Amino acid sequence: MSGELSFVEIGVEDVERGRAFYESLFDWEFDTGPGGQGYVVGIPGVGGGIHGSDPGAGPYLFFRVDDIEKASARVRDLGGSIDVTGVGGDEESVKQFGRFEMCRDNQGSPFGLHQPPMPT
């Protein structure tokens, strides 16, 4: 497991308003996400995305792991939990972005695991 920050996902209520805000604030570039849902965000130095229908959400931070199954098991072994398995897990998304899981540590703080896609 490496543990460096590898992906940031921003949840907002209205994805178009969110896109306009962050695009204007940081000059980020946005491309339509897989299946036309949300956007892929050009955040310097780390992968990113933005999705809608998530009112009151903050940024989701995902940490890189080499094997998401092993890392998920380790989270549980250490007293944490897995909230959502296979976030964005359709085949097209997995090929483009890899695999994600939403977790909580042993004190209830949220974080994510990210296994980047395998090179083709």
N, C-alpha and C positions, 0 to 999 in steps of 0.2 A: 504494500500500500504506500502511495506516495503522499497524499494529503494536501497537495497544493490546491489553491482555488482554481477551478477549471471552468465553471460556468455560472452565470448569473441570470436568473429569470425574474422579470418584474411582472407582478400581477396587478392589474388595474381593473376598474369597473368598465371603462370605455376605452378600448384599445386604440381607437383613432385619436382621441384626446391625449392619451398617454404617449403615443408616437409623436404627436406634434410638440408636446411639452419637452420630452427628452431630446428630440431632434433639435429644437430651438436652444435648449439649455447647453447641450454638450456637442452639438454638430455631429451626432452619431448618424450613421447611415442605416437605413432599414430596408430589408428585402422581405417579400411575402414568405411566410412560413409554409411548411409542407401542408398540403391540402387547403391552402388559403386561410389557415387559422393563425392569427397573430403575425408576428414579424420576427425575423432573425435580426439581431442588432449587432452592428459593428462596434463593439466596445474594445478599445485598444488593450491588447495583451490577454484577453480572456473571451471565451465564447459567451454569447448572450442572446436572450430572447425576451419578448414581451407578449402577454396574452391578456384577453379581456374576461369579463364576467367573474371577476375576483375582487369585489369591493372590500376596501379596508386592508388588503394584503400589503405586505412589505416585500422587499426583495428576497428571493430565495437564493441562498448561497449553496453551491454544490462543490464538493471536494473530490478530486480525482482519486480513483481506485483502479487497480489492475483487474480485479475479479469482484464483481458486484455481489455475487452470491456469498463469497467468503467474507467480504466486508460487512454485509447485512447480518450474517451469522455472528460476527464479532461484535457488532452493535448490540445485538440481543444478549450475548454472553456478558457484556459489560453493564447490563441493566438498562440499556436503551430500548427503543422500539422502532418499528417500521410502520409509518402511518399510511403511506401509499406506495404500492409496488408497481413498477413499470410505468412511471409517469411518462406520458407522450410516447407510449410503447408501440405505435403502429410500425409496420415494417419499414416504410419509407423514412420515418423519423429516426428509427434506430440506425439505419444505414447512414443517414446524414449527420446525426448528432450523438449517437451512442445510447446508453441505457442510464436511466435515472431512478432514484428511489428517494422519497421524502421520509426523514427519520426524526427522532427526538433523542437527545442524550439522556443520561441517567438522572437528570434534574428537570427534564421536560423541555429543554431549549430545542427549537427546530433547526435542522440543517439537512442538506441533501448529499447523496453519494452520486457520482457520475463516472461511468465507465465509458471513455471515448470510443468512437467507432473503430473497428479494426481496419488497418490499411488494406486497400484493394490492390 
